Amino acid sequence: MSQTKISNIESRKLTPTIVDVELILEALQADGKLARDILSLARSANTEWQDDWSSRRRGLDKKQNELSRLEAVTVEFRFFLPTMITGLLATPEYVRASLSRNAGDMSKTIAKKLERQRVLMDSSKRFTFLLTEQAVKWPIVSPLEMAMQLDRLVSLSRIPTVRIGVIPNGLAGPVGVNPLSVFTVYDHRLATVETPTGAVLLRDHRDIAEIREHFDRYEELAMFGDDCRSLLSDWSGNFTRQRQ
């Protein structure tokens, strides 16, 4: 570890990761209660809460800028979506409906959300999206618009670097894992877990490793490729018939 990094940690210009703290404690031969207390503090320092109220006060378009910067430096993405379709995969109508509960002019936020979708075409990145059947079918727009949204999922699933998997209802149980929260994993550096009022940001490598393990278990339940596209097309047809 460089002297510059140590200096930045000591002067509070840099928050040390859990790994940094473990290395320092090992170098100092610290153990026992002191080491446990310091590791506990480091774990807290690497967990961040972002509430929706603060995001709204700052402007939701600013949040889109933050996500865009994070996506620019990430290579491997994992999205687990048990409730609804994420903005990166959404049609303009779906994006607009997902923001409808927010007061004020959302045009700038909608535009930036749609602009972020260009990252899906970056061949240097890898994306895996896991959606439950409930998330895919949750009707936040009209039946025709839902059909268009599902058709978009089919199209995006053909991009070589984008894997879209659907976990259908009616799995032969027990499956041994419960889909409780929306979460995203960015490489090995960060995981975000969403709640109805905000999101928890986790940077502890142990937290991220555990969340990645959960993702792997969900992935085993999902349908990909032609099987997934066939299922999405069937559901799209059902929405189209609802309009008739």
C-alpha positions as CSV (number, residue, x, y, z in Angstrom):
1,M,0.0,0.0,0.0
2,S,1.5,3.3,-1.1
3,Q,2.4,6.1,1.4
4,T,0.1,8.4,-0.6
5,K,-2.8,6.1,0.1
6,I,-2.0,5.9,3.8
7,S,-1.8,9.7,3.9
8,N,-5.1,10.1,2.2
9,I,-6.8,7.7,4.6
10,E,-5.2,9.5,7.6
11,S,-6.3,12.9,6.3
12,R,-9.8,11.6,5.6
13,K,-9.5,12.3,1.8
14,L,-10.1,8.6,1.2
15,T,-12.4,6.1,2.9
16,P,-10.5,2.8,3.3
17,T,-12.2,-0.4,2.0
18,I,-12.6,-3.4,4.3
19,V,-9.6,-5.0,2.5
20,D,-7.5,-1.9,3.2
21,V,-8.4,-2.0,6.9
22,E,-7.7,-5.7,7.1
23,L,-4.3,-5.2,5.5
24,I,-3.4,-2.4,7.9
25,L,-4.5,-4.4,11.0
26,E,-2.4,-7.3,9.8
27,A,0.6,-5.1,9.3
28,L,0.2,-3.7,12.8
29,Q,-0.4,-7.1,14.2
30,A,-3.6,-5.9,15.8
31,D,-6.1,-8.5,17.0
32,G,-8.8,-9.1,19.6
33,K,-11.5,-6.6,20.4
34,L,-9.7,-3.6,19.0
35,A,-9.4,-5.2,15.6
36,R,-13.0,-6.3,15.7
37,D,-14.2,-2.8,16.6
38,I,-12.1,-1.2,13.9
39,L,-13.5,-3.7,11.3
40,S,-17.0,-3.0,12.4
41,L,-16.4,0.8,11.9
42,A,-14.9,0.1,8.5
43,R,-18.0,-1.9,7.5
44,S,-20.3,0.9,8.5
45,A,-18.2,3.4,6.6
46,N,-18.5,1.3,3.5
47,T,-22.3,1.1,3.7
48,E,-24.3,4.1,2.4
49,W,-28.0,4.9,2.5
50,Q,-29.4,7.1,-0.3
51,D,-33.0,8.1,0.4
52,D,-35.4,9.1,-2.3
53,W,-36.4,12.3,-0.7
54,S,-32.8,13.6,-1.0
55,S,-32.6,12.5,-4.6
56,R,-35.8,14.4,-5.4
57,R,-34.6,17.5,-3.7
58,R,-31.4,17.5,-5.7
59,G,-33.2,16.6,-8.9
60,L,-33.7,13.1,-10.3
61,D,-31.7,14.1,-13.4
62,K,-28.6,14.4,-11.1
63,K,-29.1,10.8,-10.0
64,Q,-29.1,9.8,-13.7
65,N,-25.7,11.5,-14.1
66,E,-24.3,9.6,-11.1
67,L,-25.6,6.3,-12.6
68,S,-24.1,7.2,-16.0
69,R,-20.6,7.8,-14.4
70,L,-20.9,4.5,-12.5
71,E,-21.9,2.6,-15.7
72,A,-19.0,4.1,-17.6
73,V,-16.4,2.5,-15.3
74,T,-18.1,-0.8,-14.8
75,V,-17.5,-3.8,-17.1
76,E,-19.7,-6.5,-15.6
77,F,-23.3,-5.8,-14.6
78,R,-25.8,-8.0,-12.7
79,F,-29.4,-6.9,-12.3
80,F,-32.0,-8.8,-10.3
81,L,-35.4,-7.4,-11.0
82,P,-38.3,-9.0,-9.0
83,T,-40.8,-6.1,-9.3
84,M,-40.6,-4.3,-12.6
85,I,-38.4,-3.6,-15.6
86,T,-35.3,-1.4,-15.2
87,G,-34.8,1.8,-17.1
88,L,-31.9,0.4,-19.2
89,L,-34.4,-2.0,-20.8
90,A,-37.5,0.2,-20.9
91,T,-39.4,1.9,-23.7
92,P,-40.0,5.6,-23.4
93,E,-43.6,5.0,-22.5
94,Y,-42.6,2.6,-19.7
95,V,-39.9,5.1,-18.4
96,R,-42.5,7.9,-18.3
97,A,-45.0,5.8,-16.5
98,S,-42.4,4.7,-13.9
99,L,-41.8,8.3,-13.0
100,S,-45.4,9.5,-13.0
101,R,-45.7,9.6,-9.2
102,N,-43.0,12.3,-9.1
103,A,-44.1,15.9,-9.1
104,G,-42.8,18.4,-11.5
105,D,-41.4,18.2,-15.0
106,M,-39.7,14.9,-15.6
107,S,-38.7,15.5,-19.2
108,K,-35.0,16.0,-18.4
109,T,-34.9,12.8,-16.2
110,I,-36.7,10.8,-18.9
111,A,-34.3,12.0,-21.6
112,K,-31.2,11.1,-19.4
113,K,-32.7,7.7,-18.6
114,L,-33.1,6.9,-22.2
115,E,-29.7,8.3,-23.1
116,R,-28.1,5.9,-20.6
117,Q,-29.4,2.9,-22.6
118,R,-26.5,3.5,-25.1
119,V,-24.3,1.7,-22.7
120,L,-25.9,-1.6,-23.7
121,M,-24.2,-1.2,-27.1
122,D,-20.7,-1.0,-25.6
123,S,-19.1,-4.3,-26.6
124,S,-16.5,-4.1,-23.9
125,K,-19.2,-4.5,-21.2
126,R,-21.3,-7.5,-20.1
127,F,-24.8,-7.4,-18.8
128,T,-27.0,-10.0,-17.2
129,F,-30.6,-9.1,-16.3
130,L,-32.8,-11.5,-14.3
131,L,-36.5,-10.7,-14.2
132,T,-39.3,-12.5,-12.5
133,E,-42.5,-13.1,-14.4
134,Q,-44.2,-10.6,-12.1
135,A,-41.7,-7.9,-13.0
136,V,-42.1,-8.6,-16.8
137,K,-45.9,-8.5,-16.6
138,W,-46.5,-5.7,-14.1
139,P,-48.9,-3.5,-16.0
140,I,-47.8,0.1,-15.5
141,V,-48.7,1.1,-19.0
142,S,-51.5,0.1,-21.4
143,P,-51.7,-3.4,-22.8
144,L,-50.5,-2.3,-26.2
145,E,-47.5,-0.5,-24.6
146,M,-46.8,-3.5,-22.5
147,A,-46.7,-5.6,-25.6
148,M,-44.2,-3.2,-27.1
149,Q,-42.1,-3.3,-24.0
150,L,-41.9,-7.1,-24.0
151,D,-41.0,-7.0,-27.7
152,R,-38.2,-4.6,-26.8
153,L,-36.9,-7.2,-24.3
154,V,-36.9,-9.8,-27.1
155,S,-34.9,-7.4,-29.3
156,L,-32.3,-6.5,-26.6
157,S,-31.8,-10.1,-25.7
158,R,-30.2,-10.6,-29.2
159,I,-27.3,-8.3,-28.4
160,P,-24.3,-10.6,-27.9
161,T,-23.2,-8.9,-24.6
162,V,-26.7,-8.7,-23.1
163,R,-28.2,-11.7,-21.4
164,I,-31.9,-11.4,-20.4
165,G,-33.3,-14.2,-18.3
166,V,-36.8,-14.7,-17.0
167,I,-37.8,-16.7,-13.9
168,P,-41.3,-17.9,-14.6
169,N,-44.0,-18.6,-12.1
170,G,-44.9,-22.2,-11.4
171,L,-41.3,-23.4,-10.7
172,A,-41.1,-26.9,-9.3
173,G,-40.3,-26.1,-5.6
174,P,-38.9,-25.7,-3.2
175,V,-36.4,-23.4,-4.9
176,G,-34.4,-22.5,-1.7
177,V,-34.2,-18.8,-2.3
178,N,-36.7,-15.9,-1.9
179,P,-36.8,-12.9,-4.3
180,L,-37.0,-10.2,-1.7
181,S,-35.3,-7.1,-3.2
182,V,-34.2,-5.4,-6.3
183,F,-30.4,-5.3,-6.5
184,T,-27.6,-4.5,-8.9
185,V,-24.0,-5.6,-8.7
186,Y,-21.3,-3.5,-10.5
187,D,-18.2,-5.6,-11.0
188,H,-16.8,-6.5,-7.5
189,R,-16.8,-2.9,-6.4
190,L,-20.4,-2.1,-5.5
191,A,-23.8,-3.5,-4.9
192,T,-27.0,-1.5,-4.5
193,V,-30.1,-2.9,-2.8
194,E,-33.3,-1.0,-3.4
195,T,-36.2,-0.4,-1.0
196,P,-39.5,1.5,-1.4
197,T,-37.9,4.7,0.1
198,G,-34.3,4.5,-1.2
199,A,-31.3,2.3,-1.7
200,V,-28.4,0.8,0.3
201,L,-25.0,1.0,-1.2
202,L,-22.6,-1.8,-0.2
203,R,-18.9,-1.8,-0.8
204,D,-17.8,-4.4,1.7
205,H,-16.3,-7.3,-0.4
206,R,-18.1,-9.8,1.8
207,D,-21.5,-8.2,1.2
208,I,-20.9,-8.1,-2.5
209,A,-19.7,-11.7,-2.6
210,E,-22.8,-12.8,-0.8
211,I,-25.1,-10.9,-3.1
212,R,-23.3,-12.3,-6.1
213,E,-24.0,-15.8,-4.7
214,H,-27.7,-15.0,-4.4
215,F,-27.6,-13.8,-8.0
216,D,-26.0,-17.1,-9.1
217,R,-28.8,-19.0,-7.4
218,Y,-31.5,-16.9,-9.1
219,E,-29.7,-17.4,-12.5
220,E,-30.0,-21.1,-12.2
221,L,-33.8,-20.7,-12.2
222,A,-34.0,-18.4,-15.2
223,M,-34.8,-19.1,-18.9
224,F,-32.4,-17.6,-21.4
225,G,-32.0,-17.4,-25.2
226,D,-34.7,-18.8,-27.5
227,D,-36.7,-20.2,-24.6
228,C,-36.8,-16.8,-22.9
229,R,-37.7,-15.0,-26.2
230,S,-40.5,-17.5,-26.9
231,L,-42.0,-16.9,-23.4
232,L,-41.8,-13.1,-23.8
233,S,-43.4,-13.3,-27.3
234,D,-46.3,-15.3,-25.9
235,W,-46.8,-12.8,-23.1
236,S,-46.6,-9.9,-25.6
237,G,-49.3,-11.6,-27.6
238,N,-51.5,-11.9,-24.6
239,F,-51.2,-8.2,-23.9
240,T,-52.0,-7.4,-27.6
241,R,-55.2,-9.5,-27.4
242,Q,-56.2,-7.7,-24.3
243,R,-56.5,-4.5,-26.4
244,Q,-58.8,-6.1,-28.9
